[in-house]
Amino acid sequence: ITPLWQRSQCSSMQLADLVNDGIWAAIYFVWVMFVVQVVSKVFFGALVSRGLKRNVAVYYTRKLIHILAGGVVAVLAPYTFHEPFIPALLAGILALFTYLPHRTGKLMDWFQVSDNAYETNFCIAWGASLLVLWLITGNPFIAVVPPMMISFGDAVTGIVRNAIFGRRTKHWAGNAAMAAVTLPLGFIYAGLSGVLAAAASTIIERFEFNPVDDNILIAVVSTLVLLVTFGLT
C-alpha cells in the first residue's frame, strides 16, 4: 500500500486532503469512544466478575485501551492521514476528554484512578511526538514509532507485571516483554533508527517522576533518538 503522503503531488495541502483527514479523524474518534465507553467497560466487568481485584482490573483495562485505541490508530495513521495536524488535534481532544473527569471528580472508574492522570499524559505524548517527527522528517512511518512505543510497548509491560505481581510496579520482566514487541516494530517502521529508539524506550520505561510518567519519557526519548539517527538503515 502506498501511503497517502507519497501520493500528494502538491507542496501545499489541498482542501480535499484536509476533508479526507477530517473524516478519518472522526472515524477514529468514534472508534476510540467505542473502545473506551463500551469495549473496555465490558472487559473490566468481565475481569471483576472473575474475581480480580478492582485495581488489577483497572490496570489491565488501561492497557487494553492503549492497544485498541492508541495502537490501532498509530498503525493506520500513515495510510490515512496526509498531514500531522489533524491527528495531533485528535489526540489533544482525547487528552481533554480524559482530563476533565479528574477536574470534576467524575472518573470513568473502570480505567481511571484518582492518584494520577497518566492516561491524559498518554494522549499528549502520542500527539506531540507524532506532530514533531512528521514535521521534521516528513515521514509518517517514522512519526508513529513513539506512539506505537507507548501504545504497544508500555501496554505489554503493564500486562506482564500485572500478571506476575498483581499491581502496578516496575520490573525488568516487563521491559523484556516490551523489547520483544517494540524492537521488531521499530525495525519495520524505521529501520535501524527505529530499533535504537525501541531500545532506548525499553530502558527509559523503568523510570517515572510523577507527574512525568513513562508515557512522556518514552515519547521524548524515542523522538530524540529518531531525530538524531534519522536516515540510518
MIBA-354926 format. One line per 2 residues: number of its first residue (from 0); their letters; for each residue x, y, z of C-alpha. Coordinates in Angstrom, 2 decimals. Layout:
NUM = a = X:Y:Z; ... .
end
This chain:
0 = it = 0.00:0.00:0.00; 1.39:3.40:-0.92 .
2 = pl = 0.99:5.85:1.96; -1.10:8.91:1.20 .
4 = wq = 1.70:11.35:1.97; 3.65:9.98:-1.01 .
6 = rs = 0.71:10.34:-3.36; 0.34:14.11:-2.99 .
8 = qc = 1.72:15.96:-5.98; 1.27:19.42:-4.48 .
10 = ss = 3.51:21.13:-1.97; 0.54:22.83:-0.36 .
12 = mq = -2.25:20.96:1.38; -5.34:20.60:-0.77 .
14 = la = -8.80:21.09:0.65; -9.74:17.57:-0.38 .
16 = dl = -6.84:16.22:1.65; -7.96:18.09:4.75 .
18 = vn = -11.52:16.87:4.29; -10.22:13.32:3.95 .
20 = dg = -8.15:13.69:7.13; -11.08:15.18:9.00 .
22 = iw = -13.29:12.27:8.01; -10.69:9.77:9.15 .
24 = aa = -10.21:11.65:12.41; -13.96:11.46:13.02 .
26 = iy = -13.92:7.71:12.31; -11.03:7.21:14.72 .
28 = fv = -12.73:9.34:17.36; -15.84:7.15:17.16 .
30 = wv = -13.64:4.04:17.36; -11.78:5.33:20.42 .
32 = mf = -15.06:6.27:22.13; -16.39:2.78:21.38 .
34 = vv = -13.28:1.22:22.90; -13.36:3.46:25.98 .
36 = qv = -17.09:3.53:26.65; -18.12:0.03:25.55 .
38 = vs = -15.32:-2.48:24.98; -13.18:-1.51:27.96 .
40 = kv = -16.17:-1.29:30.30; -17.30:-4.78:29.32 .
42 = ff = -13.74:-6.04:29.65; -13.41:-4.51:33.13 .
44 = ga = -16.70:-6.04:34.23; -15.62:-9.46:33.00 .
46 = lv = -12.36:-9.25:34.94; -14.08:-8.20:38.16 .
48 = sr = -16.70:-10.94:37.78; -13.86:-13.46:37.60 .
50 = gl = -12.64:-12.34:40.99; -9.80:-10.00:40.06 .
52 = kr = -9.15:-7.16:42.47; -10.52:-3.85:41.26 .
54 = nv = -7.11:-2.16:40.99; -5.78:-5.07:38.94 .
56 = av = -8.79:-4.97:36.61; -8.40:-1.20:36.17 .
58 = yy = -4.77:-1.58:35.18; -5.48:-4.33:32.66 .
60 = tr = -8.27:-2.20:31.21; -5.96:0.79:30.76 .
62 = kl = -3.55:-1.36:28.80; -6.36:-2.69:26.62 .
64 = ih = -7.24:0.92:25.74; -3.58:1.62:24.96 .
66 = il = -3.57:-1.16:22.39; -7.02:-0.89:20.83 .
68 = ag = -7.22:2.91:20.79; -3.71:4.36:20.62 .
70 = gv = -2.12:1.36:18.93; -4.69:0.79:16.20 .
72 = va = -4.80:4.47:15.23; -0.99:4.69:15.23 .
74 = vl = -0.70:1.74:12.85; -3.28:3.16:10.44 .
76 = ap = -2.29:6.84:10.61; 0.43:6.80:7.90 .
78 = yt = -2.00:5.24:5.44; -4.95:7.54:6.09 .
80 = fh = -3.63:11.00:7.02; -1.92:13.44:4.66 .
82 = ep = -0.51:15.64:7.43; 0.11:15.53:11.20 .
84 = fi = -2.02:18.42:12.44; -5.42:16.71:12.44 .
86 = pa = -4.21:13.51:14.18; -2.38:15.68:16.73 .
88 = ll = -5.59:17.66:17.24; -7.49:14.40:17.71 .
90 = ag = -5.01:13.40:20.41; -5.46:16.79:22.06 .
92 = il = -9.23:16.39:22.14; -8.84:12.96:23.71 .
94 = al = -6.42:14.40:26.27; -9.10:16.91:27.29 .
96 = ft = -11.70:14.13:27.34; -9.62:12.12:29.82 .
98 = yl = -8.53:15.12:31.91; -11.95:16.65:32.60 .
100 = ph = -13.14:13.72:34.75; -10.18:14.35:37.05 .
102 = rt = -11.16:18.00:37.35; -14.83:17.26:38.03 .
104 = gk = -14.24:14.20:40.21; -16.44:12.08:37.97 .
106 = lm = -13.89:9.48:36.96; -14.52:6.74:34.44 .
108 = dw = -13.54:4.37:37.19; -13.21:1.26:35.06 .
110 = fq = -9.88:2.66:33.82; -9.18:5.93:35.63 .
112 = vs = -7.74:6.37:39.13; -7.70:9.40:41.38 .
114 = dn = -3.98:9.43:42.17; -2.75:10.11:38.63 .
116 = ay = -3.91:11.24:35.19; -1.40:9.23:33.19 .
118 = et = -3.99:8.41:30.52; -4.03:12.14:29.74 .
120 = nf = -0.24:12.13:29.52; -0.57:9.24:27.07 .
122 = ci = -2.74:11.28:24.71; -0.44:14.30:24.90 .
124 = aw = 2.70:12.23:24.32; 1.04:10.37:21.44 .
126 = ga = 0.03:13.52:19.57; 3.09:15.66:20.31 .
128 = sl = 5.65:13.06:19.24; 3.77:12.31:16.02 .
130 = lv = 3.49:16.01:15.20; 7.16:16.82:15.83 .
132 = lw = 8.57:13.86:13.93; 6.24:14.19:10.96 .
134 = li = 7.02:17.89:10.57; 10.79:17.43:10.85 .
136 = tg = 11.32:14.18:8.95; 8.37:14.36:6.54 .
138 = np = 7.93:10.63:7.09; 4.71:9.49:8.80 .
140 = fi = 6.04:5.98:9.34; 8.86:7.33:11.47 .
142 = av = 6.40:9.70:13.16; 4.23:6.86:14.50 .
144 = vp = 7.10:4.97:16.14; 6.87:6.79:19.52 .
146 = pm = 3.06:6.45:19.60; 3.48:2.73:18.99 .
148 = mi = 6.14:2.51:21.70; 3.69:3.82:24.30 .
150 = sf = 0.65:2.07:22.82; 2.04:-1.44:22.40 .
152 = gd = 5.31:-1.40:24.32; 4.12:0.23:27.52 .
154 = av = 0.94:-1.86:27.39; 2.76:-5.19:27.30 .
156 = tg = 4.99:-4.17:30.22; 1.92:-3.47:32.32 .
158 = iv = 0.20:-6.71:31.32; 3.24:-8.82:32.21 .
160 = rn = 3.88:-7.06:35.52; 0.23:-7.16:36.48 .
162 = ai = 0.12:-10.88:35.74; 3.22:-11.51:37.87 .
164 = fg = 2.74:-9.10:40.78; -0.96:-8.22:40.70 .
166 = rr = -0.29:-4.49:40.97; 1.28:-1.55:39.17 .
168 = tk = 5.03:-1.80:39.65; 8.33:-1.67:37.79 .
170 = hw = 10.26:-4.83:36.99; 12.67:-5.91:34.26 .
172 = ag = 10.34:-8.76:33.26; 8.04:-6.14:31.80 .
174 = na = 10.91:-4.46:29.98; 11.98:-7.76:28.42 .
176 = am = 8.44:-8.22:27.11; 8.44:-4.65:25.85 .
178 = aa = 11.68:-5.22:23.93; 10.20:-8.31:22.27 .
180 = vt = 7.36:-6.18:20.94; 8.99:-2.82:20.21 .
182 = lp = 12.27:-3.89:18.59; 10.51:-5.57:15.63 .
184 = lg = 8.02:-2.70:15.33; 10.85:-0.17:15.36 .
186 = fi = 12.70:-2.04:12.62; 9.62:-2.44:10.42 .
188 = ya = 8.67:1.23:10.60; 12.04:2.99:10.82 .
190 = gl = 14.86:0.51:10.25; 17.94:0.73:12.47 .
192 = sg = 16.81:4.13:13.72; 13.59:2.53:14.94 .
194 = vl = 15.47:-0.29:16.66; 17.62:2.22:18.54 .
196 = aa = 14.52:4.18:19.53; 12.85:0.98:20.75 .
198 = aa = 15.92:0.01:22.78; 16.08:3.44:24.40 .
200 = st = 12.33:3.34:25.10; 12.64:-0.05:26.75 .
202 = ii = 15.28:1.27:29.13; 13.62:4.59:29.98 .
204 = er = 10.27:2.89:30.66; 11.68:1.78:34.01 .
206 = fe = 11.58:5.35:35.28; 8.93:7.95:36.06 .
208 = fn = 8.81:11.15:38.09; 5.19:11.94:38.91 .
210 = pv = 3.54:13.80:37.17; 6.03:12.95:34.40 .
212 = dd = 5.29:9.29:33.73; 6.75:6.65:31.46 .
214 = ni = 4.44:7.64:28.59; 6.08:11.05:28.38 .
216 = li = 9.59:9.72:28.94; 9.22:7.05:26.27 .
218 = av = 7.83:9.54:23.75; 10.51:12.15:24.43 .
220 = vs = 13.44:9.73:24.37; 12.30:7.80:21.31 .
222 = tl = 11.59:11.05:19.46; 15.07:12.37:20.22 .
224 = vl = 16.72:9.11:19.15; 14.77:9.08:15.90 .
226 = lv = 15.72:12.67:15.16; 19.41:12.08:15.87 .
228 = tf = 19.60:8.81:13.91; 17.17:9.71:11.12 .
230 = gl = 18.40:8.26:7.84; 20.05:5.14:9.27 .
232 = t = 19.03:1.87:7.62 .
end
